[in-house]
Amino acid sequence: MKGKIFMYAFIFALLLMVFQYVNSKNIFESYQEKMTKHIEREQTLKDSIAHLNKELEKYKSKPQ
């Protein structure tokens, strides 16, 4: 009887570790996807700012 309790406790602990591993892996992958999207968006916004600054410099340098 005591052996079965330890066996079930071991199996439960093993299943718990597998669950935690899979859960943390999914969270990590989700985080990576979000970071990739944010980095791409940041680059797009930086490019837009650079383009607008060039346009602004064109209008500033024109004689009035």
N, C-alpha and C positions, 0 to 999 in steps of 0.2 A: 504494500500500500504506500509506504513512504517513498519507494522508488518511482511509482507512478506519479506522485505529486511533484517530485523533482523533474521528471520527464516533461510533464505538462507545463511546469514553470519555465523550463528551458525552452520549450517550443513557443510559449507565449512571449518570452523575452526575444527570441529570434524573430518572430513575426513583427514584434514592435520595432525592432531595429530595421527590418526591411521596410516597414511603413515609413519610418522616419527618414531613411535614405531616399526613398522614392519621392517623398514629399519635399525634402530639401532640394533634390535635383530639379523638380518641377519649378520650385520657387526661384532657383538660380537661373534656369532657362528663361523664365518669364522676365526676370530682372535684366538679363542680357538683351532680350528683345526690346525692352523699354529703353535701355541705355542706347542701343543702336539707333532707334527711332529719334531719340532726343539729340543725339550727336548729328544725325543727318539734318534734322530741323535747325539746329544751331548753325551748321555750315550754310544752309540755305539762307538763313537770316543774315549771317555775316556777309554773304555774297550780295544780298539785296542792299545792305547798308553801304557796302563799297560802291555799288553801282549808283546809288542815290548821291553819295558824296561826289562822285565824278560828275554827275549831272549838275550838282550844285556848284561845283568849281567852274563849269562851263559858263553858267549864268553869272557868276561873280566876276569872271574875267572879261566879260563883254563890256565894251565902253558904252556909256549911256548918253 
